[in-house]
């Protein structure tokens, strides 16, 4: 990894403390050339002054809001264990009375569950976890350097015990790999069991851009011989790569969420995560004695 002094940290109330990732997920869109990385993706860029920038930004904000992190780079990569920049930023969010929406694939977030609980008690904290495959062996192939799905579900369960709301990203669904009814239902049943608030799914498939596509196809050659040729024949260089079974799986997803009271509309999930509880800790006159 290498260290930089960033010029700013907040963009539309979201922040990325790191740039790049070490999880090694074979489908990662953040590898795409459109994001203009000037260094190898696994050479993590550390914004070492992120806490100072966040302190300054939140000190000058007049209106409280939710602060998001994890959209482009996981805030709980391996380096966070030693650097603790994410925790320092969460401490600043808590100290200034803002809310937090944290997206990750890592169980390392449990190191900060005490702080997440404090934020949620005073304002609001939403933990987002990506789940793609319930099969441990397959998970090791497509997401090799991070904890498996069953461990991530344990994280969601721990958040539920603390009263911290959770949202699951059910994405991507890889054609001919994890696009099965058995896999989707196994994940959905666990989401219902641990009481997730919503599930974000952009369709039963994935997207491939230049840079991302080449890395993904190389991984297919390593782990699923012959599958790359099947992709090329079916999808060519298309950006959208839907599962051949996408309509049936989408209906399965929607019906399940409706039945279990889980938000399944992505826009409504984002709206929920952006919503800041302005009056959460104001005392009502009806709470006063006499």
Buried (B, 14 or more C-beta within 10 A) or exposed (E): BEEEEBEEBBEEBBBBBBBBBBBBBBBBBBBBEEBEBEEEBEEBBBBBBBBBBBBBBBEEEEEBBBBBBBBBBBBBBBBBEEBBBBBBBBBBBBEBEBBBBBBBBBBBBBBBBEBBBBBBBBBBBBBBBBBBBBBEEBBBBBBEBBBBBEBBBBBBBBBBEBEBBBBBBBBBBBBBBBBBEEBBBBBBEBBBEBBBBBBBBBBBBBBBBEBBBEBBBEBBEEBBEEBBEEBEEEBEEEEEBBBEBBEEBBEBBEEBBEEBEBBBBBEEBBEBBBEBBEEEEEEEEEEEEE
